[in-house]
Amino acid sequence: MFNCRPLDSEHRVLRTDYSVDCNDEKHLFYQIGAGVMMVAFAFGIPVGMGILMVRRMREYSSTGGTDRFMARRVADELKITDVEAADAIRDVTTGREYSFLVNAYKPRYYHWEGVDMVRKLLLVGVLAVAGRGSVSQLFVAAIVSCVSLVLQVYLSPYKHREDNVFKTVVEIHIFLVVLIAPVLKSLQSDDAEAEVVPVAVYDALLVISFIASIIVGFVWTVCAKRSMMKAALHERALTRTDSNDESSAKATQRAIRLLRLGLTTNDDIRLLTVYFQTLENMVSKWSHVFISYRVASDRELARRLHDSLSALTIEETGQKLRVYLDATRLEDGQRWDTGFMEGLSKSWVFVPIVSAGCVQPMMGLSEAEDWCDNVLLEWTAALELHQRGTIKAVLPLLAGQGSFFSDAQAAFGGVSALPGTVSASTMEQVAMHLHEHTDDGSIEGLRELVQQATGESEPTIKSIVNALLKFQGIKVSASGAGTAHSHGHLSVGLDDLTECVDRVHSTVSACLKRVGMDQDAVATDDGGLSPSPRTSSSSPSLLGRLSSRLSTKSGSGESMRSGTMGGGGGEGGMLEVSFGERDGGGSGGSGLYLSSD
C-alpha cells in the first residue's frame, strides 16, 4: 500500500503491482484509510495498554501508606521480607485484572508489554514503509534495535532471570543482524573483492549467532523453568499433605514465591487475591485488642501484655492477634490524640488497665480546675463506642499489689471518693474526636450506660469509672491467683499473665464466632466455592466475611445497648461475650455487663 516505486518525476507505481498508480486519487484514499487504521489499531492498542497500566500503577502508588502498612503486616505474618511482601501485594492488586498481559513482568514494568509491541511494530511494519533495502530502513532498524538492547540490559523488566538473559541475547542477535545488513549491502558493489573479510564470514557469524542466541538460549530457558516448575509442584504437594495449623500460612508463602517466579495457578492467584483484599479492608483498619493505660504507672504491664498477646494466633482466621498499643503503633510526628482515636474506633476488644496510679490523677479534676485527662478520654470514648456496637467487648484489667480496690482506698479514698462532676474539657475532646472519626459526636449511648450502671443522669468522672468497673474483667495482683473478686473479676497473678492473655484471646475468638465467623459457616455460605476450613484459603475467606459483617453492623446507625444483654442480648445485633455467671447466679444469665455492685 505504501511501498511505491518512482518511474519518473510524475509517475509512481506499487512495487508489488505496477498496474497500480500510487498517484491515483483512489489509491491515495486507501493510503489515508490504511494510515488511520495503522495509527488507531497497530499503534493505538499497545500505546493505550501502556497508558492504562501506568495509570493503574499510579492509582496503586496513591495508596502507598496503606500498602506499606499491609506489607509490614504480611511480612510479619508470613516471615518474608518487606520488599517481597510489597512486590506481592502490588503484583496481585495491580495485575489481577490484566494478568495475561503482566504476569511475565516485574510489578513496576507492567506497561512493558505495550512497549514491546511498539518495538515489534517498528521493526516489522514501519520498516516496510521506509523502503525495502533503503539506507533509511537500515538506519531506523539500527536505532530501534540499539535502544531496545540498552533498555533490556538496563531495566531487566522480566521477573525471571532466565527470561531477561534470553531476551538480552535475542536483542543482541537482532542488533547484530541489523549491523551486518549494510555491510552485506555494500559488499554487493564492484569493490567487494577488495574487502579483507569475505561475505562467507558474515554469513557464518549470523548463523552462529542465531544458533547460540535463539536455539541454545531457548532450550536453556525452557530447561531452567522446567526445574523451577518441578520444585513448585513438589512444594505444592508437600503443602497439600500438611494438615497442621500452619498450613494456611505455608500455602500463602508458597503462592507468593510462585508469584515471584510467574508460576502461579488460578488457585494461587485466587488465594492471594482474597488474602490481600482482606488485609486491605481489615489489617490497616481494625485491631483485635486496644490496650489503654497510664504511662506513669502501668507502662511495663501494658508492654508485657502487648508482647504476650501479639505472639498469639487466632485459630478461626490463622492470623496473628493485632494489638493496638500507642507506643508501638503511633508514628513519629503523628498527633497522639488523633492516632489513639483512630485505633480505638477500629478495635474490637477494649482492654483498659485500671490501677490506683491510673485513677488517682483524676482526683485533681474539678469544676474550678479542669483539664483533659487522656486516660479518662480513652475510657469515655471507648464506652460510647461500645454502646454503638463499634467496640465489641470491654475487658478491664484491675491491677494492684493486693487488689485495685484496696490500693485505691489506701491511695485516695477509693472510687467513691472520685469527683462527682463532669470534666467539661474531657467531654469536649471526646465529642470532637468522635465526630472526627465517626461523624457522630453525640454521647447518648454513654449517658444510657451511666444511667443503667450507676443511676446518674450525667457522665461524671465517678460514674464513668464505676460504669467501666461494671464490666466483668480480670484482677491482676501481686498476691496471685485463685480468689474471685467481689465484683466477679477473675483473679490472676501479676507475675504470670498467661491466664489473663488467654482470656483476652478467648474474647477475640468469641467476637469472631458471635458474628457468624465459625468455620462451618464458611463452607456453607460460600456455596462450595471456598475450600474446606483447613485448606489454604480458609483464613482469607473468614476475614473477608468478617470485614463485610463488621462494616454492615458498625455502619447501620443502630445503637446496640448493653442494657439488652443477658438472655436476649442477641437481638438487635448486640454482641455478647460471656466470662461467667453474674453475681448471685440469678436469672440474668452470663455476660460482660454486671448490673449490680
C-alpha positions as CSV (number, residue, x, y, z in Angstrom):
1,M,0.0,0.0,0.0
2,F,2.8,2.5,0.9
3,N,5.7,0.8,-0.9
4,C,5.7,2.6,-4.2
5,R,8.5,2.9,-6.8
6,P,9.0,6.1,-8.8
7,L,9.3,5.6,-12.6
8,D,9.9,9.3,-13.4
9,S,9.2,12.7,-11.9
10,E,5.4,12.3,-12.4
11,H,4.6,8.6,-12.0
12,R,4.9,6.2,-9.1
13,V,3.7,2.6,-9.1
14,L,3.2,0.0,-6.4
15,R,6.2,-2.3,-6.2
16,T,4.1,-5.4,-6.0
17,D,1.8,-4.4,-8.8
18,Y,2.9,-2.0,-11.5
19,S,-0.7,-1.6,-12.7
20,V,-1.5,0.4,-9.6
21,D,-0.7,4.1,-9.9
22,C,0.3,5.5,-6.5
23,N,-0.7,9.0,-7.6
24,D,-4.2,8.0,-8.3
25,E,-6.9,9.6,-6.0
26,K,-8.4,6.2,-5.2
27,H,-5.1,4.8,-4.1
28,L,-4.4,8.0,-2.1
29,F,-7.7,7.5,-0.4
30,Y,-6.8,3.9,0.5
31,Q,-3.4,5.0,1.8
32,I,-5.1,7.6,4.1
33,G,-7.5,5.0,5.4
34,A,-4.7,2.4,6.0
35,G,-2.6,5.0,7.8
36,V,-5.5,6.0,10.1
37,M,-6.2,2.3,10.9
38,M,-2.5,1.7,11.5
39,V,-2.3,4.5,13.9
40,A,-5.6,3.7,15.6
41,F,-5.1,-0.1,16.0
42,A,-1.5,-1.0,15.4
43,F,-0.1,1.8,17.5
44,G,-3.2,2.7,19.5
45,I,-3.7,-0.6,21.2
46,P,-0.2,-1.0,22.6
47,V,0.1,2.6,23.5
48,G,-3.3,2.6,25.1
49,M,-2.5,-0.5,27.0
50,G,0.8,1.0,28.3
51,I,-1.1,4.2,29.4
52,L,-3.7,2.1,31.1
53,M,-1.1,0.2,33.1
54,V,0.8,3.4,34.0
55,R,-2.4,4.9,35.4
56,R,-3.2,1.7,37.3
57,M,0.3,1.9,38.8
58,R,-0.2,5.5,39.8
59,E,-3.5,4.6,41.5
60,Y,-1.6,2.0,43.4
61,S,1.1,4.5,44.4
62,S,-1.6,6.9,45.7
63,T,-2.4,4.4,48.4
64,G,1.2,3.8,49.3
65,G,0.8,4.5,53.0
66,T,-1.9,1.8,53.5
67,D,0.0,-0.7,51.3
68,R,3.3,-0.1,53.2
69,F,1.4,-0.9,56.4
70,M,-0.1,-4.0,54.8
71,A,3.3,-5.1,53.6
72,R,4.7,-4.9,57.1
73,R,1.8,-7.0,58.4
74,V,2.2,-9.5,55.6
75,A,5.9,-9.7,56.2
76,D,5.4,-10.3,59.9
77,E,2.8,-13.0,59.4
78,L,4.4,-14.9,56.5
79,K,8.0,-14.5,57.6
80,I,9.1,-12.8,54.4
81,T,10.9,-9.6,53.8
82,D,9.1,-6.3,53.4
83,V,10.2,-6.0,49.8
84,E,8.8,-9.4,48.9
85,A,5.5,-8.6,50.6
86,A,5.2,-5.2,48.9
87,D,6.0,-6.7,45.5
88,A,3.5,-9.5,46.0
89,I,0.8,-7.0,47.1
90,R,1.4,-4.8,44.1
91,D,1.7,-7.7,41.7
92,V,-1.7,-9.1,42.8
93,T,-3.7,-5.9,43.3
94,T,-2.4,-4.2,40.1
95,G,-2.1,-7.3,37.9
96,R,-5.2,-9.4,38.7
97,E,-7.3,-7.6,36.1
98,Y,-4.6,-7.8,33.4
99,S,-2.8,-11.0,34.4
100,F,-2.5,-12.3,30.8
101,L,-0.5,-9.1,29.9
102,V,1.6,-8.5,33.0
103,N,2.4,-11.9,34.5
104,A,5.8,-12.1,32.9
105,Y,7.0,-8.7,34.1
106,K,8.1,-7.2,37.4
107,P,5.4,-5.1,39.1
108,R,6.9,-1.7,38.2
109,Y,7.2,-2.7,34.5
110,Y,3.6,-3.8,33.9
111,H,3.4,-1.5,30.9
112,W,6.3,-3.2,29.2
113,E,4.1,-5.4,27.0
114,G,2.9,-2.3,25.3
115,V,6.5,-1.1,24.8
116,D,7.5,-4.4,23.4
117,M,4.5,-4.4,21.0
118,V,5.5,-1.0,19.7
119,R,9.1,-2.3,19.2
120,K,7.9,-5.2,17.1
121,L,5.7,-2.9,15.1
122,L,8.5,-0.6,14.3
123,L,10.8,-3.4,13.3
124,V,8.3,-5.2,11.2
125,G,5.7,-2.8,10.0
126,V,7.2,0.7,9.8
127,L,10.4,-0.5,8.2
128,A,8.4,-1.8,5.3
129,V,7.0,1.7,4.7
130,A,10.5,3.2,5.0
131,G,11.5,1.5,1.7
132,R,12.8,-2.0,1.1
133,G,16.5,-2.2,1.2
134,S,17.0,1.6,1.6
135,V,19.6,3.2,3.8
136,S,16.8,4.9,5.8
137,Q,15.3,1.5,6.6
138,L,18.6,0.1,7.9
139,F,19.2,3.3,9.9
140,V,15.7,3.1,11.6
141,A,16.2,-0.6,12.3
142,A,19.6,0.1,13.9
143,I,18.3,2.8,16.1
144,V,15.3,0.7,17.3
145,S,17.3,-2.4,18.0
146,C,20.1,-0.5,19.8
147,V,17.6,1.3,22.0
148,S,15.8,-2.0,22.8
149,L,19.0,-3.7,23.7
150,V,20.1,-0.9,26.0
151,L,16.7,-0.7,27.8
152,Q,16.6,-4.5,28.2
153,V,20.1,-4.6,29.7
154,Y,19.5,-1.6,32.0
155,L,15.9,-2.4,33.2
156,S,15.7,-6.2,33.1
157,P,11.9,-5.9,33.1
158,Y,11.1,-9.7,33.4
159,K,10.6,-11.5,36.7
160,H,12.8,-14.4,35.8
161,R,16.5,-14.1,35.4
162,E,16.3,-16.7,32.6
163,D,13.8,-14.5,30.7
164,N,16.0,-11.5,31.0
165,V,19.0,-13.4,29.8
166,F,17.2,-14.9,26.9
167,K,15.7,-11.6,25.9
168,T,19.1,-9.9,26.1
169,V,20.8,-12.4,23.8
170,V,17.9,-12.2,21.3
171,E,18.2,-8.4,21.2
172,I,22.0,-8.8,20.7
173,H,21.3,-11.1,17.7
174,I,18.8,-8.7,16.2
175,F,21.2,-5.8,16.6
176,L,23.9,-7.9,15.0
177,V,21.7,-8.7,12.0
178,V,20.8,-5.0,11.5
179,L,24.5,-4.1,11.9
180,I,25.7,-6.6,9.3
181,A,22.9,-5.8,6.8
182,P,24.5,-2.6,5.5
183,V,27.9,-4.4,5.3
184,L,26.4,-7.1,3.1
185,K,24.7,-4.4,1.1
186,S,28.0,-2.6,0.5
187,L,29.7,-5.9,-0.4
188,Q,27.4,-6.2,-3.4
189,S,29.3,-3.4,-5.2
190,D,32.1,-3.8,-7.6
191,D,34.7,-3.1,-4.9
192,A,33.6,-6.1,-2.8
193,E,36.6,-8.2,-4.0
194,A,39.0,-5.8,-2.3
195,E,37.5,-6.4,1.2
196,V,39.6,-8.4,3.6
197,V,36.6,-10.2,5.2
198,P,34.6,-12.1,2.7
199,V,30.8,-12.5,2.7
200,A,31.0,-16.1,3.9
201,V,32.5,-14.9,7.2
202,Y,29.5,-12.6,7.9
203,D,27.1,-15.4,6.9
204,A,28.8,-17.8,9.3
205,L,28.7,-15.1,12.1
206,L,24.9,-14.7,11.6
207,V,24.3,-18.5,11.6
208,I,26.4,-19.0,14.8
209,S,24.7,-16.0,16.5
210,F,21.3,-17.5,15.6
211,I,22.1,-20.9,16.9
212,A,23.7,-19.6,20.1
213,S,21.1,-17.0,21.0
214,I,17.9,-18.4,19.7
215,I,18.2,-22.2,19.7
216,V,20.6,-22.7,22.6
217,G,19.0,-19.8,24.6
218,F,15.5,-21.1,24.1
219,V,16.5,-24.7,25.2
220,W,18.4,-23.4,28.3
221,T,15.4,-21.2,29.3
222,V,12.9,-24.0,29.0
223,C,15.1,-26.4,31.0
224,A,15.6,-23.8,33.7
225,K,11.9,-23.1,34.0
226,R,11.2,-26.8,33.9
227,S,13.3,-27.2,37.0
228,M,11.5,-24.4,38.8
229,M,8.2,-25.9,37.9
230,K,9.2,-29.3,39.3
231,A,10.3,-27.6,42.6
232,A,7.0,-25.7,42.7
233,L,4.9,-28.8,42.1
234,H,6.9,-30.7,44.8
235,E,6.3,-27.8,47.3
236,R,2.6,-27.7,46.4
237,A,2.3,-31.4,47.1
238,L,4.1,-31.0,50.4
239,T,1.8,-28.1,51.4
240,R,-1.4,-30.1,50.5
241,T,-0.3,-33.0,52.7
242,D,0.4,-30.7,55.6
243,S,-2.6,-30.7,57.9
244,N,-1.3,-28.7,60.8
245,D,-2.4,-25.2,61.9
246,E,0.3,-23.5,59.8
247,S,-0.9,-25.0,56.5
248,S,-2.7,-21.7,55.6
249,A,0.4,-19.6,56.1
250,K,2.6,-22.1,54.3
251,A,0.2,-22.1,51.3
252,T,0.3,-18.3,51.2
253,Q,4.0,-18.3,51.4
254,R,4.2,-20.8,48.6
255,A,1.8,-18.8,46.5
256,I,3.9,-15.6,47.0
257,R,7.1,-17.5,46.0
258,L,5.4,-18.9,42.9
259,L,4.1,-15.4,42.1
260,R,7.6,-14.1,42.0
261,L,8.5,-16.9,39.6
262,G,5.5,-16.4,37.5
263,L,4.4,-20.0,38.1
264,T,1.1,-19.4,40.0
265,T,-2.0,-21.3,39.2
266,N,-5.5,-19.9,39.2
267,D,-6.0,-21.2,42.7
268,D,-2.8,-19.5,43.9
269,I,-3.9,-16.2,42.4
270,R,-7.4,-16.6,43.9
271,L,-5.8,-17.3,47.3
272,L,-3.6,-14.2,47.2
273,T,-6.3,-12.0,45.8
274,V,-8.7,-12.9,48.7
275,Y,-5.9,-12.7,51.2
276,F,-4.7,-9.2,50.1
277,Q,-8.2,-7.8,49.6
278,T,-9.0,-9.0,53.1
279,L,-5.9,-7.3,54.5
280,E,-6.7,-4.1,52.7
281,N,-10.1,-4.0,54.4
282,M,-9.1,-5.3,57.8
283,V,-5.5,-5.2,58.7
284,S,-5.0,-1.5,58.3
285,K,-8.3,-0.6,59.9
286,W,-9.1,-2.9,62.7
287,S,-7.2,-4.1,65.7
288,H,-8.3,-7.1,67.7
289,V,-7.3,-5.6,71.0
290,F,-6.8,-2.0,72.2
291,I,-4.8,-1.6,75.4
292,S,-5.5,1.6,77.4
293,Y,-3.1,2.5,80.2
294,R,-1.5,5.4,82.0
295,V,2.2,5.7,81.1
296,A,3.4,6.8,84.5
297,S,2.0,3.8,86.4
298,D,1.3,1.0,84.0
299,R,3.7,1.2,81.1
300,E,5.6,-2.0,82.0
301,L,2.4,-4.1,82.4
302,A,1.0,-2.7,79.2
303,R,4.1,-3.7,77.3
304,R,4.2,-7.2,78.7
305,L,0.5,-7.7,77.9
306,H,1.1,-6.4,74.4
307,D,4.1,-8.6,73.7
308,S,2.2,-11.7,75.0
309,L,-0.9,-11.0,73.0
310,S,1.0,-10.2,69.8
311,A,2.6,-13.7,69.9
312,L,-0.8,-15.4,69.7
313,T,-2.7,-16.6,66.6
314,I,-6.5,-16.6,66.2
315,E,-7.4,-20.1,65.4
316,E,-10.5,-19.2,63.4
317,T,-8.6,-17.0,61.0
318,G,-5.0,-18.1,61.2
319,Q,-3.9,-14.5,61.7
320,K,-1.7,-13.0,64.4
321,L,-3.5,-11.2,67.1
322,R,-3.4,-7.5,66.3
323,V,-2.9,-5.4,69.4
324,Y,-3.0,-1.6,69.5
325,L,-0.5,-0.1,71.9
326,D,0.3,3.6,71.3
327,A,4.0,3.0,72.0
328,T,4.2,0.6,69.0
329,R,1.5,1.9,66.6
330,L,1.9,5.7,66.7
331,E,4.3,7.0,64.1
332,D,6.8,9.8,64.6
333,G,5.2,13.2,64.1
334,Q,1.7,11.8,64.4
335,R,-0.7,13.5,66.9
336,W,-1.3,11.3,69.9
337,D,-5.0,12.1,70.3
338,T,-5.8,11.6,66.6
339,G,-3.7,8.4,66.5
340,F,-5.2,6.7,69.5
341,M,-8.8,7.6,68.5
342,E,-8.2,6.2,65.0
343,G,-7.0,2.9,66.7
344,L,-9.8,2.9,69.2
345,S,-12.6,3.4,66.7
346,K,-11.2,0.4,64.7
347,S,-10.7,-2.1,67.5
348,W,-12.9,-5.0,68.7
349,V,-11.9,-5.5,72.4
350,F,-11.1,-2.7,74.7
351,V,-8.7,-3.6,77.5
352,P,-8.2,-0.8,80.0
353,I,-5.6,-1.3,82.7
354,V,-7.2,0.1,85.8
355,S,-4.8,0.7,88.8
356,A,-4.7,3.1,91.7
357,G,-1.9,5.0,90.0
358,C,-4.0,5.3,86.9
359,V,-7.2,6.6,88.6
360,Q,-5.6,8.8,91.2
361,P,-4.7,11.7,88.9
362,M,-8.5,12.1,88.2
363,M,-8.9,13.2,91.8
364,G,-7.5,16.6,90.8
365,L,-10.3,17.3,88.3
366,S,-13.0,19.7,89.4
367,E,-15.2,22.4,88.1
368,A,-12.7,25.0,89.2
369,E,-9.6,23.2,87.9
370,D,-10.4,21.1,84.8
371,W,-8.3,19.7,82.1
372,C,-8.5,16.8,79.6
373,D,-7.3,13.7,81.3
374,N,-6.1,11.4,78.5
375,V,-7.0,8.1,80.2
376,L,-10.4,9.4,81.1
377,L,-10.7,10.5,77.5
378,E,-9.9,6.9,76.2
379,W,-12.3,5.3,78.7
380,T,-15.2,7.7,77.9
381,A,-14.8,7.3,74.1
382,A,-14.5,3.5,74.4
383,L,-17.7,3.2,76.5
384,E,-19.6,5.3,73.9
385,L,-18.2,3.2,71.0
386,H,-19.1,0.1,72.9
387,Q,-22.7,1.3,73.2
388,R,-22.7,1.9,69.5
389,G,-21.5,-1.6,68.8
390,T,-18.2,-0.5,67.3
391,I,-16.2,-1.9,70.2
392,K,-17.4,-5.4,70.7
393,A,-16.3,-6.1,74.2
394,V,-14.8,-4.3,77.2
395,L,-12.4,-6.3,79.4
396,P,-10.9,-4.3,82.2
397,L,-7.7,-5.4,84.0
398,L,-7.8,-4.3,87.6
399,A,-4.1,-4.1,88.6
400,G,-2.7,-3.7,92.1
401,Q,-0.4,-5.1,94.7
402,G,-3.2,-6.6,96.7
403,S,-6.3,-5.6,94.8
404,F,-7.2,-2.4,92.9
405,F,-9.9,-1.5,95.3
406,S,-7.7,-1.8,98.4
407,D,-4.9,0.1,96.7
408,A,-7.3,2.8,95.6
409,Q,-8.8,3.0,99.1
410,A,-5.3,3.5,100.6
411,A,-4.1,5.9,98.0
412,F,-7.1,8.4,97.6
413,G,-10.1,7.0,99.5
414,G,-11.4,4.6,96.9
415,V,-13.6,5.0,93.8
416,S,-16.3,6.5,95.9
417,A,-14.1,9.5,96.6
418,L,-13.7,10.4,92.9
419,P,-15.2,13.8,91.9
420,G,-18.9,13.7,91.1
421,T,-18.5,16.4,88.5
422,V,-18.4,16.3,84.8
423,S,-15.0,17.0,83.2
424,A,-16.0,19.5,80.6
425,S,-12.6,19.6,79.0
426,T,-12.5,15.8,78.6
427,M,-16.1,15.6,77.3
428,E,-15.4,18.3,74.8
429,Q,-12.4,16.4,73.4
430,V,-14.5,13.2,73.4
431,A,-17.2,14.8,71.3
432,M,-14.6,16.3,68.9
433,H,-12.8,13.1,68.3
434,L,-16.0,11.0,67.9
435,H,-17.2,13.5,65.3
436,E,-13.9,13.5,63.5
437,H,-13.6,9.7,63.3
438,T,-17.2,8.5,63.3
439,D,-19.1,11.6,62.0
440,D,-21.2,11.4,65.2
441,G,-20.1,13.5,68.2
442,S,-23.0,12.6,70.5
443,I,-22.6,10.6,73.7
444,E,-26.2,9.4,74.2
445,G,-25.0,5.9,74.4
446,L,-22.7,6.8,77.2
447,R,-25.4,8.5,79.1
448,E,-27.6,5.5,78.8
449,L,-24.8,3.2,80.1
450,V,-24.1,5.5,83.0
451,Q,-27.8,5.6,83.9
452,Q,-28.0,1.8,83.9
453,A,-24.8,1.3,85.8
454,T,-24.9,4.0,88.4
455,G,-28.3,5.6,88.2
456,E,-26.7,9.0,87.4
457,S,-28.0,11.0,84.5
458,E,-24.7,12.7,83.5
459,P,-21.4,11.1,82.8
460,T,-19.4,12.4,85.8
461,I,-15.8,11.3,86.5
462,K,-17.0,8.9,89.2
463,S,-19.9,7.5,87.2
464,I,-17.6,6.8,84.2
465,V,-15.1,4.9,86.3
466,N,-17.9,3.0,88.0
467,A,-19.5,2.1,84.6
468,L,-16.2,0.8,83.4
469,L,-15.9,-1.4,86.5
470,K,-19.3,-2.9,85.9
471,F,-17.7,-4.9,83.0
472,Q,-16.5,-8.2,84.1
473,G,-12.8,-8.5,83.7
474,I,-9.7,-9.7,85.3
475,K,-8.0,-8.9,88.6
476,V,-4.2,-8.7,88.2
477,S,-2.4,-8.6,91.5
478,A,0.9,-9.4,93.2
479,S,-1.0,-11.6,95.7
480,G,-1.5,-14.2,93.0
481,A,-4.4,-16.2,91.5
482,G,-7.1,-18.3,93.0
483,T,-9.6,-15.8,94.6
484,A,-12.6,-14.4,92.9
485,H,-13.1,-10.7,93.4
486,S,-16.3,-9.4,94.9
487,H,-17.2,-7.8,91.6
488,G,-16.9,-11.1,89.8
489,H,-13.5,-10.5,88.3
490,L,-11.2,-13.4,87.7
491,S,-8.0,-13.1,89.8
492,V,-4.6,-13.9,88.3
493,G,-1.1,-13.2,89.4
494,L,0.8,-10.1,88.3
495,D,3.9,-12.0,87.5
496,D,2.2,-14.6,85.3
497,L,-0.1,-13.1,82.7
498,T,-0.8,-16.4,80.9
499,E,-4.4,-16.8,82.1
500,C,-5.0,-13.1,81.5
501,V,-3.7,-13.3,78.0
502,D,-5.8,-16.5,77.4
503,R,-8.9,-14.7,78.5
504,V,-8.3,-11.8,76.1
505,H,-7.5,-14.2,73.3
506,S,-10.8,-16.1,74.0
507,T,-12.7,-12.8,74.0
508,V,-11.5,-12.1,70.5
509,S,-12.3,-15.6,69.3
510,A,-15.8,-15.2,70.9
511,C,-16.2,-11.9,68.9
512,L,-15.4,-13.8,65.7
513,K,-17.9,-16.6,66.4
514,R,-20.7,-14.3,67.5
515,V,-20.7,-12.5,64.2
516,G,-21.1,-15.8,62.3
517,M,-17.4,-16.5,61.6
518,D,-17.3,-20.1,62.6
519,Q,-15.5,-22.4,60.1
520,D,-18.6,-24.4,59.3
521,A,-20.4,-21.3,58.1
522,V,-17.7,-20.5,55.6
523,A,-18.2,-23.7,53.6
524,T,-22.0,-23.4,53.7
525,D,-22.3,-19.7,53.0
526,D,-19.8,-19.7,50.1
527,G,-21.9,-22.3,48.4
528,G,-18.9,-24.7,47.9
529,L,-16.8,-22.0,46.2
530,S,-14.3,-21.8,49.0
531,P,-12.1,-24.6,50.1
532,S,-12.8,-26.5,53.3
533,P,-11.9,-24.8,56.6
534,R,-8.5,-26.4,56.9
535,T,-7.4,-25.5,53.4
536,S,-5.0,-22.8,52.5
537,S,-7.6,-20.1,51.7
538,S,-9.9,-20.5,54.7
539,S,-8.2,-17.7,56.6
540,P,-8.8,-15.0,54.0
541,S,-12.4,-16.1,53.5
542,L,-13.0,-15.8,57.2
543,L,-11.5,-12.3,57.3
544,G,-13.3,-11.2,54.2
545,R,-16.7,-12.2,55.6
546,L,-15.8,-10.6,58.9
547,S,-14.9,-7.4,57.2
548,S,-18.3,-7.3,55.5
549,R,-20.2,-8.1,58.6
550,L,-18.4,-5.5,60.7
551,S,-18.8,-2.8,58.1
552,T,-22.5,-3.6,57.9
553,K,-23.0,-3.6,61.7
554,S,-20.9,-0.5,62.5
555,G,-22.4,1.5,59.6
556,S,-26.0,0.6,60.2
557,G,-26.6,3.5,62.5
558,E,-28.5,1.3,65.0
559,S,-27.3,1.7,68.6
560,M,-26.6,-1.6,70.3
561,R,-27.1,-1.1,74.0
562,S,-25.6,-3.0,76.9
563,G,-29.0,-3.0,78.7
564,T,-30.2,-5.7,76.4
565,M,-27.5,-8.2,77.4
566,G,-28.4,-11.4,79.1
567,G,-30.7,-14.0,77.6
568,G,-32.0,-11.7,74.9
569,G,-28.7,-10.0,74.0
570,G,-28.6,-11.5,70.6
571,E,-31.5,-9.4,69.3
572,G,-30.8,-6.1,67.7
573,G,-27.2,-7.2,66.7
574,M,-25.8,-6.9,70.2
575,L,-22.6,-8.8,70.6
576,E,-22.4,-10.6,74.0
577,V,-19.2,-12.2,75.2
578,S,-19.6,-14.4,78.3
579,F,-17.0,-14.8,81.1
580,G,-19.1,-16.4,83.8
581,E,-22.2,-16.0,85.9
582,R,-23.3,-12.7,87.2
583,D,-23.0,-12.2,90.9
584,G,-25.6,-14.3,92.7
585,G,-26.1,-16.5,89.6
586,G,-29.6,-15.0,89.1
587,S,-31.8,-15.3,86.1
588,G,-29.9,-12.6,84.3
589,G,-27.6,-15.2,82.8
590,S,-24.0,-14.6,81.9
591,G,-22.5,-11.7,80.2
592,L,-20.0,-8.9,80.1
593,Y,-22.0,-6.3,81.9
594,L,-22.7,-6.7,85.6
595,S,-25.9,-4.9,86.7
596,S,-25.1,-4.9,90.5
597,D,-22.2,-3.7,92.6
